Amino acid sequence: MRFSFRFQALLNWKKDLEELSQMRLAGKTEELKRQEEEIERINCQRRESDRRLTEELVKGLKTGAYLLYKEFAEDRLKALSQKEGEKELILREIEEAREELIRFMKETKILERLKEKDVREFNTQADKSDQKRIDEMAVMRRSLDRPSFSRLPPEGEKEI
C-alpha cells in the first residue's frame, strides 16, 4: 500500500505561492536599493551645486547665474522629495510582501506538519497490519505443525 497525502495539491500550491512571494520580496528589495542609490545621487548633485554656488559667490556671481543655481537646487529638492515618497511606498510594499511571505510560510508549515502526522499514522497502521498478518501466519503454521487430536485413536482402541 502506498501513502497518499489528501492535501498534496494544496501543499504544492502553497509552496509555489511561498516561492513567488519570496521572489516578489527580493524584487521589491532590489527596487528599494535602486531608489536609495537614486536618492544618494540627487543628494550628491545638490551638495556639488551648493559647493559651486559658494565658490561662484566668492568670485562674484551674476544674478542670472545665481537664479539658475537656485532653480537647479529647487528642482533637485523636488526630485528628492518625490524619490523619498517613492521610497516610502516601496517600504510599505516590502512590508506587505514580507507579511504575505510569512503567512504563506506558516500555511505551508502547517500542511507539512499535517502530512508528517498522516505519514506517521499511515506507518503505524501499516506496521499493525503487517504484524497482524505475521501473527496469523504464525498461528496457521503452528496449527499445521502440531498433530491433530482428531487423528488419534480413541482411548483403549489400537490403531489399525
N, C-alpha and C positions, 0 to 999 in steps of 0.2 A: 504494500500500500504506500502511496506517495503523499507527502504533505502538500496541501494547497491552502494558502492564506486567503481568506474570503475578501480581504480588503487590499489585495496586492495592487490592483489597478489604482485605487485611491492613493496608496503609499507611493507608487511610481509618479503619479501626477503631482503629489505634494513635493516630492524630491525635485521634479522638474521646475516647479514654481520656486522652490528654495534656490535652485541654481540660477534661474532667471533673475531673482531678486538680488542675489549676490553680484551678478553682472551689472544690474542696474545701479546698485550702490557703488560699485567700482567706477562705473561711468560718471556718476554724479561727483564722486571724489576727485576724479581726474578733471572734471569741469570746474570744480572749486579751485583746484590747483592753478588751472589756466586763468581763472578770474583773479586770483590773488597775484599772479605774475603781471597781469594787465594793470592792476591797481598799483603795483610797485613801479611799473614802467611810467604810469601817469605821474606818480609822486616824484620820480626822478626828473621827469620833464619839468615839473613845477619848481623843484629845487634848482635845476640848471637855469631856468628862466629867471628866478629870483636872484641868483648869483650874477647873471649877466646884467640884469636891471641895476643891481647895486654898483657893478663896475662902470656901467654907462652913466649912471647918475654922478659918479665921482668925476668922470671925464666931461660931463656937461651934456646931458641928453636933450634932444629937441622934443618939443611937445608931441609931435606926430609919432615919433618912435616910442615915447613914453606911453601914449594911448594904445599903441599896438601891443606893447608888452602887457599892459593891463588887460586888454581884450583877450590876449592869449591866456593869461593867468585865470581869467574868469571862465574861459572855455574849458580849461583843464580842470577847474574846480567843479564845473557842471558834469564833465565826463567822470570825474572821480566820484561825485555823488551818485551818478547813475550806476557806475560799476559797484559801488558799495551796496546799493539797493539790490542789484542783481546777485551779489554775493549773499546777501541775507536770504533771498529767495532760494538760492541753491542750498544754503544751510538748512532751511526748512524742508526742502525736498530730500536732503540727505537724511534728516531725522525721520521723516516719513518712511523712506526706503529702509532705514535701519530697523524701525519698529515692524515694518512688514516682514523683513527677513527674520527677525526674532520670532514673530508669530508663526511663520512657515516652519522654522526650525523646531519650535515647540510641538506643532501639529505632527511633523514628521517623526519626532522623538516618541510621541505618544503612540503613533501607529507602529513604530518599530518595537516598542515595549510590548504592545499587544501581540505583535507577531511572535516575539520571543516567548511570551506566555503560551500562546497557542502551540508553538513548536514543542515546548516542554510538556504540555498536556497531551499532545499527539504522541510524543515519545513514551510517556508514561503509559498511555493506553496500549501502544504497540508492545511495550515490554510486558504488560499484563496479559495481553492476548497471546504473545509468544510463550509466556510461562504457562498459561492455561493449556496450550497445545502440547507443550513438553510434558506437563503433568498427565494429560490424557494419554499420550503415547507411552509414558512410563507405566501407567495403570494397565493399559492394554498389553504391554509386554510382560508384565508380571503375571497377568492372568493367563497368558499363553505359556509361560514357563512353569507354572505350578501344575501339579497333577490335579485333574478334576475329581472331586469326590463322587460324582455320579458314575464314574467309570469303575470304581472299586466295587467288589462283590459285597453283598450284604453279609453281616456277621454270621459266622457259622457256616457259610457256604464256601465252597472252594471254587477257584477259577477253573474253568474247563479248558 
